Amino acid sequence: MKERPTVTPQREVKIVALLTTTSASFLTPFISSATNIALPNIGLELGLDTVMLGWVQTSFLLTTAVFLLPFGKVADIVGRKKIFLVGLIVYTTSSLLASIADSALVLIVSRIFQGIGGAMLAATSVAILSSVFPPQDRGKVLGINVASVYTSIALGPFLGGILTQHFGWRSIFYMNVFVALLTLMIALRLRQEWKGTPEERFDILGSLLYGISLATIMWGTLSFSSYSGGYSRLPFYAILIGTFTMACLVVWEGRIKYPVFDIRLFINNLNFSLSNISALINYAATYALSFLLSIYLQIVKGLTPQVAGTILVAQPILQALLSPMAGWLSDRIEPGKVASVGIALNAIGLFVLSTINADTEIMSIVAILVLMGIGFALFSSPNTNAIMSSVERGLFGVASAILSTMRTLGQTFSIALATLVLSIFVGSDILKTSNLGDFISGMRFAFLIFAVLCVIGVFTSLSRSKKRIKTGV
């Protein structure tokens, strides 16, 4: 009788780590993209106006950004698995609370705690993978992780629409609870712990300054377009307060031994700095793509939400399919070079999008999305590999958290810039036949700005050196 092949403890750790982190990386992007589809139904049931509906999403985004870096630092000190498991528990509990919310307050509070749990997961997932897998395999597994993220982004609107239509918006959160519980059950099989800097002390004051500065700057940026007509100066004051607090943070962090936001990591590690700047630029230039094209396809081209969603799926699906291969490629070719090709393809796609009009063929839009799907794949996992390969093992938690923060900040800036441009061209009027030309002009101008940003990103990406940190196995 043929014996079953034995699974070594180390191999089992790798399998469990890959399964749990990949599943966790699916959760937060899925709930974010699926909730977008459910917002109209949530507003009708709970009686929410557009401002409150905006905060259903913004509260999650803001909280995630504020807590990412502090939790990354805590994970390096007390253990990455420990923070990961706590994050799963917080995320599961808050998802359950959101599913039974009977008011705007309960829903937004639950979304805030979802953001906290999501920050714990995002700050530790890549760090755990980088701790478990050796450098020669890291690009491949990070590619799988990136593929999970973009699969969830692609499936979010599709599954969210089906669930909302047939079972109500609460079913989206029920599904999240179910997947999170399965992930937690698998994660409990992780017996090993990974600590990067257990001898360090947590920087409480630095974390407070960091959180205040990031929250006020992001709130001001998100609110700026709403007040572009001069109705309020609050966004300007918020950005000024955030900038001042950020300056205080820089001074404080430069004076203490164990900072939560290590300025020296950016100053002394050019590869790390340029890779994170490239990530910030890429997300800032591309995240609003689906937002703008969704309006274009439905309002200008007259397509149904289902058909428009199906067209937009082309880009994230292609990225999900190609990301593992791109990660594998970055294990064999300098990651910075692969990532530079990817962001260059995004720049080409955005330049072409800046020329579209009301008569542009749908297949031309699909072709551009396919091109940018390839670009996304070639950039994301190789750039992540470049970041994690540029730091010592002890800093994996912080590096992972900073990367996630760059992604969140880029996404925020992208939406804010797109909204601001549209408000300048269209104003506060509802889109109708008489102002569709203004919308198309604004959309094209936004795509042109995003394309220029990507060109800048090509130069920051190419400026990286070939040197890698030997992080060991």
N, C-alpha and C positions, 0 to 999 in steps of 0.2 A: 504494500500500500504506500502510495507516494506521500511523503511528509509535507505538511503545509510549511511554507517559508516563514521563518521567524522574523519578527519585527524587533529590531534592537531598540532599547530605551531611547537612544538619541534620535533614531528615525521616528519613533512614535511622538517625541516632543516636537519634531519638525512638522509632522502631519497635523497634529492637534493645533499647533501654533498657526499654521497656514489656514486651517479651516476656521478657527475662531476669529482671527484678525480679518480674513476675507469676508466673513459673514458680518462682522461688526462694521467694516467699511461699506457694506451694502446698506446698512440701516439708516444712517443719518442723511445721505443724499436722497434716498428713496422717500423718506417722510417729507423732506423739503419739497421735492418736485411733485409728489403726489398731492400734498396739501394745496399747492397752487391750483390744481384742478377743482378741489373741493371747496375753495373759498366762497364762491357764490352760494352754495348750499349751506355752508356754515353761517354766512351772513343772514340768510333767510330764516334759519331755525332759531338763531340766538339774537336776531335783531341788531346786527352790527353794521355800522356805517363803514365807508371805505377807509377811513383813518384807522378804526379799530381792526378792520381786516388786515390792513397793512402791518399793524403791530403783532398780529398773530404770527406772521412770518419774521418781522424784524426782531422781535424779542428773542427768537431762537438764534438768529444770525449774530446779533450783538453779544448775547451771553456766550455763545461758542467762541467768538473771537477774544473776548475778555479773559476767559478762563483757560484757553489753550496753553499758553506759555507757562503760567504758574503751575498747572497740573503736570506739564512736561518736566518741570524742575522737581516737583514733589516726587514724581515717578522715578527719577534718577536717584533720589535720596532714599525713599522708603521701599521702592520696588515697583517695577513696571507691571508685573502681573497683578499685584495688589490693587493698584489704581485702575487697571483694566477691569477687574472683577467688580469693584465698587461702581465704576462707570456703567457697567451693564445693569447692575441692580437699580441705580438711580434712573437710568434711561427706561428700563422696563416699567418701573413704578410710575414714572411721570407719563409714559405713554398710556398706561391704564387709566390714570387720572384724566388725561385729555379725552379718552374715549367716553367717559361718563360726565364730562363737563356740561353744566346746565346754565352757565353764564360766561360772559366775556372775561371776567376776572379769573375764574377757575381755569379757563382754557389758556389764557396768557400766562398765568403762574405756572401751569403744567408745562407750557412751552419753554419757559425760562429754565425749569429744572431739566427738561429734555436737552436744552443747550448745554447745561452743566455736565450731564451724563455724556452727551455727544463729544464735548471737549475732552473728557477723560479718555474716551475711546480713540479719538483722533490723535491725541498726544502720545498714545502708547502703542497703537497698532503697528506702525512702521518701525518704531523703536524695538518692539519685540521681535519682529521679523529680522531686523538687522542684527539683533543679538543672537538669534538662533542659527541663522544661515551664514556660511562663510562668504567672504567677499566675492569669490568666483561664481557663486550661485545667487548673489543678492539681486542683481538686475532682473533675473528671471522671476523670482518670487515677488519682487516689487511690481513687476509688470502684471502679474496675476492680481495683486492688490488693486492696482490702478484700474484694471479691467473690471473688477467688482464694482468700483465706484461709478464707472461710466455705464455699466450695465444697469445699475440701479437708477441712474439719471434717465436712461432710455426707457426703462420699464415704468418709472414713476407716473408719468402722465397717462400711459396706456392702462396699467392696472388700476391706478387711482380713479380714472374715468369709469372703468367697468364696476369697481367696487362702489363708488359713489352713486352711480346710476341705479344699480340693482339692490344694494344693501345699505345705502346711506353713508355719509361722510365718516361716521364713527368706525365703520369697518376698516378704514385705512389704519387707524390706530390699533384696532384689535389685531390686525395682521402683523403690525410692528411688534406688539407684545408677544405674539406667538413665535416670531423669528428670534426675538431677543432672548426668550426663555430657552429655545433650542441652543442658541449660541452660548448662553450661560452654562447649560448642562455639559456642553463639550468643553468649555473653558475650565470647568472645575477639574478636568483630568490633567491640567497642567500642574505638575508637581514641582517644577523648578522655578526659582525666582531670579530676576535679573536686576541688579542694582548698579548704577553707574558711578555715583559719587556719594556713598553712604556716610562719609565723614563730614559732609558739608551741612551747614545750617540753612534753613529756609529764610529767604529775604521777605519778611512780611511788609515792611514799608515800601520796598521796591515793587512788590506785587500790587499794593494799593495804588501807588502812583501810576503804574502801568495800566491797571484796569480803568482808572478815572480818565487818563489821557486817551486811551483807545476808545472808550465808550463815548466820550464827549465829541471826539473828532469824527467817529463813525456816525453818531446821531446827527451832528451838524451837516455832514456830507450827504446823508440820506434825506435830510429835511430841506437841503438848500434849494432844490428844484421847486419845492412846494411854495417857497417864499421868494422866488426869483422876481416876482412882480413888485417887491418892496413892501409886502404886507407885514413883515416882522424881521427884526434883526437877530432873533434868537439863534438861528444857525450860525451866524457870524461869531456871536459871543461864545457859543459852544466850541467852535473850532479854535478860537483864540485861547480859551481856558485849557482846551486839550493840548494845544501847542506849548503853552507855558508849563503845564504839568509834565509834558514830555521832556522839556528842557531840564526841569528839576530832576526827572528820572535819570537822564543822562549824567548829570552831575553826581547824583547819589550813587548810581551803579558804578561809576568810575572810582569811587572812594572805598567801597567795601570789598571784602575778600571773596564772598560768595554771592554774587548778584543773580537775580532771577533773569534779568535781561543782560547778558554778558556782551557789552559793547566791544570788548576786546576780541571777541570771537569774530566779529565783523571786520574789525580793523586789521587784525593779524592773519586772517584766513581769507585771502582774496577769492579762492575757489568757492568757498562757502557763501561769501557775500554776493558774488556775481551770479551764482546759481539761484539764490533766493530772489535777487532782483529780477532775474529772468523769469522766474515763476510768477512774481507779482505782476510783471508786465504782460505775460501771456494771459493770465486770468483776467486782468483788467481790460485787455483788448478783445477777449473772446466770449466772456460769460454772458453778455447781453445779446449775443447772436440769436438765440432762440426766442428771447423776448421780442426783439424787433421783427424777426421773420414771422413769428406767430401772428402778430398784428397785421403784417403785410399780406400773408397768405389768406387770412380770414376776412379782413376789411377790404383790401385792395383787390385781391383775386377772387373773393367771394366763396372760398372753400369752407367746408364744415370743420368744426374743431377736430373731429376724428381724422379726417383726411389731412388736415394741416399737421396734426400730431404724428401721423404716419410718415409724412415727408420729413419732418424734423428728426425723426428717429434715425435717419440714415447716418448722421454724423456720430452720435454716441455709440451706436451699434458697431460701426466700423472701428472706432477707437477701442471698444471693448474686445473685439476680435484680434486686433493687431498689437495691443499693448504688451501681452506676454512675449511676442516675438521681438518687439522693440526693446523690451527689458533684456531679453537673451542677447540681442545684438549689442547692447551697451556693456555686456560682460566681456565682449571680444573686441569691440572698437571703443575708442575714447568716448565716454558718455556725452561730453560737451559737444562733440562734433555731430552725433546723432540728434541731440536736442536742437542744435542750431538749424539742421535741415528741417526739422519739424516746425519750428517757429517761422522759418522762411516760407514754408508752404502755407501756413496760416496767413502770413502777410499777403501772399499772392491771392489767396481766396478772398480776403477782405477788400483788397484793391478792386477785384472783379465785382464784388457785391456793391461797391460804391458807385457802380455804373448802371445798376439795374433800374428798370422803370415799370410802369403798369403793364407793359406788353411783354415783359421778359417771360420766356417759356419756363414752365415748371421743371422740365428736365434739365434746364440750365442751372436752376437752383439746386436740384438734386446733385448734379455734377460738382458744383462748388462745395456742397456739404460733404460729398465723398472725399474730395481733395483735402478739406479741412479735417475730416475724420482721420485721414492718414497723418496729417500734420500734428494733430493732437496726440496720436499714439506715439509718434516718433519723438515728441517733446516730453510728455509727462513722465513716463517711467524712467527713461534715461536721465532726465534732470533730477528726479528723486534719487536715483542711484548715485549721481554725481555729488549731491548734497550729503548723503549718508556716508559716502566714501571719503569725504573731505574732513571728517571729524573723528576723534578717538571714540572708542566704545563707551566710555564714561559719559559722553555727551549725546548719545543717541536719543534720549528722551527730549532734551532741549531742542536738538536739531529737528526732530520729527514735529515738535510743537511749533517751532518757528516756521517750518514749511507749511503747516496747516494754517497758521496765521497769515502767511503771505497769500495763500489761496483765498481765505475769507476776505481779507482786505481788498484783494484784486476784484473779487466778485462784487463787493460793495461799491467800489469805485466804478466798475463797469456799468452797473445798473444806474447809479447816480448820474454818471456822465450821459448815458443814453436818455434818461428822463429829462435832464437839463436841456439837452439839445432839442428834444421834441417839444419841450415847453417853450423854447425860444421860437421855433418855427411854427408850431401849431397853436401855442397858448393854452388856455384852460378849456377851450371848446371841445365838445364831443366830436369824435371823428365822423364826418359825413362826406357826401359826394363833393361838396363845395371846397373842402380843405384837404382832400386826399393828396393833391399835388404838393401842398405844404408838408404833409407827413412824409411823402417819398423824398422830398428835398432834405428834410431833417434826418431821415434814416440814412440816406446816402452820405451826408456830411459826417454822421456818427461813424459809419463804416470807414470813411476816409481817415478820421482821427485814429480809429483802432488799428488801421493798417500801418500808419506811421509809427504807432507805439510798437507794433510787432517788428518793424524794421530796426528800431532802437534795441529791441530785445535780441535780434540777431547779433548785433555788435556786442552786447553784454555777454551773450552766450559764447561767442567765439573768443572773447578775451580771456576765458579761463585757461589755466595751464593744464598740463597733462599729469601733474603730480597727484598721487593718491595717498591717503593715510593708510598705513598698514594696521588694520583693526583686528586682525587675527581671526580665529575660528570660533 
